[in-house]
Amino acid sequence: MNNDNSNSDNDNSNSDNENSDNQDETIHGQQNQHKHRQELKQDFESFDAMFLEIHPFWQCYLPLAKKHGVPVVIGTIALRLYFTSDYAVGNPRLPSASAVEGHFIEPKMNFYDRLQNFYYEIESQVLHYLLKFRETVVYKELFNDHDLESTKISLLLINNHASVMPRVLAPNTISVGGIQVKSAKLNPLPKDLQTILDEAQQGVILFSLGTITSDDALNPDLRTVLIRTFEKIPQRVLWKFNGKIDGLSNNVLLRKRFPQKEILAHKNTVAFISHCGINSAYEAIYFGKPLVLIPIFGDQPSNAALLNSLGVGIYLHFQEISEQKLLDALNEVINSTRFRDRIEELSKKFRDDPVPLTELVVYWTEYVIRHKGAQDLRSSEADMPAYQYFLIDATMFIVISLVLILFAAKFLVQLIIVKLIKSGI
């Protein structure tokens, strides 16, 4: 009995300690939040422009520009496309032509694709208005002001390139896709990697699921598939993985980090197994390396659909990968001239910019500053509600008018028939 009481007391004590820790964390979080809000309200020195990353809650930061008199707000986005950035500047988003990000829908859509895409676009519109409502509430709490939309985006820099995804864009939207690889200088490879790449007569395959994807995404069954597949191929495999994996064959090198650009730039790298993050895709295109596409979440499925349609990679569903499917995909992208020729052709177009992208960013940044926001570049579509943009009001007017005309015609016909009957004709 004494032991039971003692254990019970210990459990209660541990529970009290955990509750106390949780309360301390909550209080600490609330204090930090309050401190952050007070910092947002403080004055700071004047600036000519503010760069703002466009994410789901980006409008919450617009009051900073208004409060502190910053005349120009320049939006940036790390993704190729995102509904919030398109709505911010009025980039056209017709569901029949522009695939909604985050879904495996290729640019040339069939009827079922367009039906799906139409649903996803409605979903995006609803989410957009819900986010805007919440942002307005936060705006009022911080600045006691309802006018969230008085500050407009002057310029939007998007991570897209016309050679990869041609698309109609608003005049104040500038594509700078690939700037991270086009403006970067390659560093020397570590000596051991340089030796591996130089001596790999059968070539090297780089395998990386990016920096965000957790290693837990590779469940034990999938790891077994990868291990067995890699031991059957003659190429060296450089596998980016944070943990430890037992049973790897001698041709596989496992590390937490690899210099990705430098490896892709090497002549003996023959393929890239990628999660389809857009920056990784651009680096593969820039250096002309065919891909095996294994998207997992976020914008990756839509990037994979695009690359698959361009003929520079083979798509594999993350949850349906088998040894045979992965072997076939690797053999195809490595040995088929179709993939090599297509990626080399695309690489030439991708590199062929009229001016360096860094200079393009500098020019347009200075342009909107010189012209005090250059709001004349802003598309009228940016300020249209959805019912106007998609002509829902005009369609309803036409439909209602046709219905009324049909009812009126029916009434007139019935009236004429009744009169004819009464007149004995």
C-alpha positions in Angstrom: 0.0 0.0 0.0 2.8 2.4 0.9 4.5 1.7 -2.4 1.3 2.3 -4.3 0.7 5.6 -2.5 4.3 6.6 -3.1 3.9 5.9 -6.9 0.7 7.8 -6.9 2.3 10.8 -5.3 5.1 10.7 -7.8 2.7 10.5 -10.7 0.8 13.4 -9.3 4.0 15.3 -8.8 5.2 14.6 -12.3 1.8 15.6 -13.7 1.9 18.9 -11.7 5.4 19.6 -13.0 4.3 19.0 -16.6 1.3 21.2 -16.2 3.5 23.9 -14.6 6.0 23.6 -17.5 3.1 23.9 -20.0 1.8 26.9 -18.3 5.2 28.5 -18.2 5.6 27.9 -22.0 2.2 29.4 -22.7 2.9 32.5 -20.6 6.3 32.8 -22.3 4.7 32.5 -25.7 2.1 35.1 -24.9 4.8 37.5 -23.6 6.8 37.0 -26.8 3.7 37.6 -28.9 3.0 40.8 -27.0 6.6 41.9 -27.4 6.5 41.2 -31.1 3.3 43.2 -31.5 4.7 46.1 -29.7 7.8 46.0 -31.9 5.6 46.1 -35.0 4.0 49.3 -33.7 7.3 51.1 -33.0 8.7 53.6 -35.4 11.8 52.9 -37.4 13.9 54.8 -39.9 12.4 55.4 -43.4 13.0 53.1 -46.3 12.4 53.4 -50.0 10.9 49.9 -50.4 9.9 46.9 -48.4 10.4 43.3 -49.7 7.7 41.0 -48.6 7.6 37.2 -49.0 4.1 36.3 -50.3 2.8 33.5 -48.1 -0.8 32.7 -46.9 -0.8 35.5 -44.3 1.3 38.0 -46.2 -1.2 40.8 -46.0 -0.7 41.0 -42.2 2.6 42.8 -42.9 1.2 45.4 -45.3 0.3 47.7 -42.4 4.0 48.1 -41.6 4.5 49.9 -45.0 1.4 52.1 -44.4 2.3 52.9 -40.8 5.9 53.8 -41.5 5.4 55.5 -44.8 7.2 53.0 -47.0 6.0 54.0 -50.5 6.8 50.7 -52.3 6.1 47.1 -51.4 7.8 44.4 -53.5 6.5 40.9 -53.2 8.7 37.9 -53.6 7.8 34.2 -53.8 10.0 31.2 -53.6 7.5 29.0 -55.4 6.7 29.0 -59.1 3.1 30.0 -58.5 0.8 30.5 -55.6 -2.7 31.6 -55.4 -2.0 34.4 -52.9 0.7 36.0 -55.1 -1.5 35.8 -58.2 -4.4 37.4 -56.4 -2.1 40.1 -55.1 -1.2 41.5 -58.6 -4.0 40.1 -60.7 -2.2 37.4 -62.7 -4.8 35.5 -64.8 -5.9 32.2 -63.2 -8.3 30.6 -65.6 -9.0 27.0 -64.4 -9.0 25.8 -68.0 -5.4 26.9 -68.6 -3.6 27.4 -65.3 -3.1 24.3 -63.1 -3.6 25.1 -59.4 -0.4 24.5 -57.5 0.0 21.5 -55.2 -1.7 19.0 -57.4 -0.5 16.6 -60.1 -2.2 18.2 -63.1 -0.2 18.7 -66.3 -0.5 22.0 -68.2 -2.4 20.4 -71.1 -5.5 19.4 -69.3 -8.2 16.9 -70.5 -11.9 17.3 -69.4 -11.4 15.5 -66.0 -8.3 17.6 -65.3 -10.2 20.8 -66.0 -13.0 19.6 -63.8 -10.6 18.8 -60.9 -8.7 22.1 -61.5 -12.0 24.1 -61.4 -12.8 22.6 -58.0 -9.3 23.4 -56.7 -9.6 27.0 -57.9 -12.9 27.4 -56.1 -11.2 26.0 -53.0 -8.3 28.5 -53.4 -10.8 31.4 -53.8 -12.7 30.4 -50.6 -9.4 30.0 -48.7 -8.2 33.4 -50.0 -11.3 35.2 -48.6 -11.1 33.3 -45.3 -7.5 34.3 -44.9 -8.3 37.9 -45.8 -11.0 38.0 -43.2 -8.6 36.7 -40.5 -5.9 39.1 -41.6 -8.4 42.0 -41.3 -9.1 41.0 -37.7 -5.4 40.9 -36.9 -4.9 44.2 -38.6 -7.5 45.9 -36.5 -6.0 44.4 -33.3 -2.6 45.8 -34.2 -3.3 49.1 -35.8 -7.0 49.8 -35.0 -7.7 50.1 -38.8 -10.0 48.2 -41.1 -8.4 49.4 -44.4 -6.2 46.4 -45.1 -6.2 46.9 -48.9 -5.0 50.5 -49.0 -1.4 49.4 -49.5 -0.8 47.6 -52.9 1.9 45.4 -54.2 4.0 47.4 -56.7 6.1 44.6 -58.0 6.1 40.8 -57.8 9.2 38.7 -58.3 8.3 35.1 -59.0 10.4 31.9 -59.1 9.2 31.0 -62.6 10.9 30.9 -66.1 9.1 31.1 -69.4 11.1 28.2 -70.9 9.7 25.9 -68.1 6.2 27.3 -67.6 5.0 29.8 -70.2 2.2 31.8 -68.8 0.4 35.2 -69.2 1.5 37.5 -66.4 0.5 41.0 -65.2 2.9 43.8 -66.2 4.3 44.2 -62.7 5.2 40.4 -62.4 8.8 39.6 -63.2 10.0 36.0 -63.6 13.4 35.4 -62.1 13.3 31.6 -61.9 16.7 30.0 -61.5 18.4 33.1 -60.1 19.9 31.1 -57.3 21.9 28.9 -59.7 22.5 31.4 -62.5 24.0 34.0 -60.2 26.0 31.6 -58.0 29.6 30.6 -58.3 30.5 27.0 -58.0 32.7 26.0 -55.1 35.4 23.4 -55.4 34.1 19.9 -54.4 35.6 18.3 -51.3 38.5 16.0 -52.3 36.7 12.7 -51.5 33.6 13.7 -53.5 35.8 15.0 -56.4 37.6 11.6 -56.5 34.3 9.7 -56.4 32.8 11.7 -59.3 36.0 11.7 -61.4 36.5 7.9 -61.0 32.8 7.0 -61.6 33.1 5.4 -65.0 29.4 4.3 -65.0 28.3 7.7 -63.7 26.8 9.1 -60.4 23.2 9.4 -59.3 22.3 12.1 -56.7 19.4 11.3 -54.5 17.9 14.0 -52.3 14.4 14.7 -50.9 15.3 18.3 -50.0 15.9 20.1 -46.7 12.3 20.2 -45.5 11.1 16.6 -45.9 11.6 14.5 -42.8 13.6 11.3 -42.9 10.6 9.7 -41.4 8.9 10.1 -44.8 11.0 7.1 -45.9 9.3 4.3 -44.0 11.2 1.0 -43.5 9.6 -0.7 -46.5 10.5 2.2 -48.8 14.1 2.2 -47.5 14.3 -1.5 -48.2 13.2 -0.8 -51.8 15.8 1.9 -52.2 18.6 -0.2 -50.7 17.8 -3.2 -52.9 17.4 -1.0 -56.0 20.7 0.8 -55.5 22.7 -2.4 -55.0 21.5 -3.6 -58.5 22.8 -0.6 -60.5 26.4 0.1 -61.6 26.3 3.8 -60.8 27.6 5.4 -57.6 24.8 6.8 -55.5 25.1 9.9 -53.3 22.2 9.8 -50.9 21.3 12.8 -48.8 19.9 11.5 -45.5 20.2 12.8 -41.9 20.1 9.5 -40.1 21.8 6.1 -40.4 20.9 3.2 -42.7 22.2 -0.3 -42.3 22.8 -2.7 -45.2 23.9 -0.2 -47.8 25.9 -1.6 -50.8 29.4 -0.3 -51.5 28.3 2.0 -54.3 26.1 4.1 -52.0 27.5 7.1 -50.0 25.2 8.4 -47.3 25.6 11.9 -45.9 23.6 14.6 -44.2 24.6 17.2 -46.8 25.9 17.3 -50.3 27.0 20.3 -52.4 24.1 19.8 -54.8 24.9 22.4 -57.5 28.5 21.3 -57.7 27.6 17.6 -58.0 25.0 18.3 -60.7 27.5 20.4 -62.6 29.9 17.5 -62.8 30.1 15.7 -66.2 29.8 12.2 -64.6 26.5 12.9 -62.8 23.9 11.1 -65.0 20.7 11.4 -63.1 19.0 13.2 -60.1 16.3 11.5 -58.0 14.5 14.5 -56.6 11.5 15.5 -54.5 10.8 18.2 -57.2 11.3 21.3 -55.1 11.4 24.0 -57.7 15.0 25.2 -57.0 16.3 21.6 -57.2 14.4 21.3 -60.5 16.0 24.5 -61.9 19.4 23.3 -60.9 18.9 20.0 -62.7 17.6 21.8 -65.8 20.5 24.3 -65.7 23.1 21.6 -65.6 21.2 19.3 -68.0 20.6 16.3 -65.7 17.4 14.1 -66.3 15.3 13.4 -63.2 13.3 10.7 -61.5 10.5 12.7 -59.9 9.3 11.7 -56.4 7.1 14.6 -55.1 5.8 14.4 -51.5 3.9 17.5 -50.6 3.3 21.3 -51.2 4.2 22.5 -54.6 6.1 19.4 -55.5 3.3 17.4 -57.2 2.6 20.3 -59.6 6.3 20.7 -60.3 6.5 17.0 -61.0 3.5 17.2 -63.4 5.2 20.1 -65.2 8.6 18.4 -65.5 7.0 15.1 -66.6 5.1 16.9 -69.3 8.3 18.6 -70.5 9.9 15.2 -71.0 12.8 15.8 -68.7 11.9 13.2 -66.0 9.8 10.2 -65.0 7.2 10.6 -62.3 6.9 7.9 -59.6 4.1 8.1 -57.0 5.7 8.3 -53.6 3.5 5.5 -52.1 3.7 3.2 -55.0 7.5 2.9 -55.6 8.8 -0.6 -56.2 12.2 -2.0 -57.0 11.2 -2.6 -60.6 9.5 0.7 -61.1 12.6 2.6 -59.8 15.0 0.5 -61.8 13.0 1.0 -65.0 12.8 4.7 -64.4 16.6 5.0 -63.7 17.5 2.9 -66.7 15.1 5.0 -68.9 16.4 8.5 -67.9 20.1 7.4 -67.9 20.2 5.4 -71.1 17.5 6.9 -73.3 18.7 9.6 -75.7 15.1 11.1 -75.6 15.6 12.4 -72.0 19.1 13.5 -72.5 18.3 15.4 -75.7 15.2 17.0 -74.2 17.0 18.2 -71.0 19.9 19.6 -73.0 17.5 21.5 -75.3 15.6 22.9 -72.3 18.9 23.8 -70.5 19.9 26.0 -73.4 16.6 27.8 -73.4 16.7 28.1 -69.6 20.2 29.7 -69.7 19.2 32.1 -72.5 18.2 35.3 -70.7 18.3 38.7 -72.3 20.1 40.1 -69.2 21.4 38.6 -66.0 18.5 38.0 -63.6 20.3 40.0 -60.8 20.4 43.0 -63.1 16.7 42.5 -63.9 15.8 42.6 -60.2 17.8 45.7 -59.7 16.3 47.5 -62.6 12.7 46.8 -61.7 13.3 47.5 -58.0 14.7 50.9 -58.9 12.0 51.5 -61.5 9.1 51.1 -59.0 11.0 53.3 -56.5 11.6 56.0 -59.1 8.0 56.0 -60.1 6.6 55.9 -56.5 5.1 52.4 -56.8 4.3 52.5 -60.5 0.7 51.6 -59.8 -0.1 52.1 -63.5 1.5 48.7 -64.1 -1.0 47.1 -61.8 -3.7 45.0 -63.5 -7.3 45.9 -62.9 -7.9 42.1 -62.3 -6.0 42.5 -58.9 -8.9 44.4 -57.4 -11.8 42.5 -59.0 -13.9 40.3 -56.7 -14.2 36.7 -57.9 -17.8 37.1 -59.1 -16.7 39.8 -61.5 -13.5 38.1 -62.6 -15.2 34.9 -63.5 -18.3 36.8 -65.0 -20.6 35.1 -62.5 -22.8 38.2 -62.3 -22.9 38.6 -66.1 -23.7 34.8 -66.5 -26.4 35.0 -63.9 -27.9 38.1 -65.6 -27.9 36.3 -69.0 -29.4 33.1 -67.5 -32.1 35.0 -65.6 -32.9 37.1 -68.7 -33.2 34.0 -70.9 -35.5 32.3 -68.3 -37.7 35.5 -68.1 -37.8 35.7 -71.9 -38.8 32.0 -72.1 -41.6 32.5 -69.5 -42.8 35.6 -71.3 -42.8 33.8 -74.6 -44.7 30.9 -73.1 -47.2 33.3 -71.5 -47.7 35.1 -74.8 -48.2 31.8 -76.7 -50.7 30.6 -74.2 -52.5 34.0 -74.3 -52.7 33.8 -78.2 -54.0 30.2 -78.1 -56.7 31.2 -75.6 -57.8 34.1 -77.7 -57.9 31.9 -80.8 -60.0 29.4 -79.0 -62.4 32.0 -77.8 -62.7 33.5 -81.3 -63.6 30.1 -82.6 -60.7 29.8 -85.0 
